[in-house]
Amino acid sequence: MARDVQYTVQRIFREEGGKTEEEATKLFKDLERQRRYQADVWS
């Protein structure tokens, strides 16, 4: 499910932010690196 959330956030970056797929991926990774996005998951 966490992967689905990541794909959805990246899709929003593309559709609403006008980003390319590569830009959306980089933006998401930057948010993770800056700790502005954190996934709370368990297995």
Residue pairs with C-beta under 8 A, 6 or more apart in sequence:
1 41
2 39
2 41
5 39
6 28
6 39
9 28
9 37
10 21
10 24
10 25
10 27
10 28
11 24
13 19
13 23
13 24
13 27
13 28
14 20
14 21
14 24
17 24
17 27
19 27
28 37
31 37
32 38
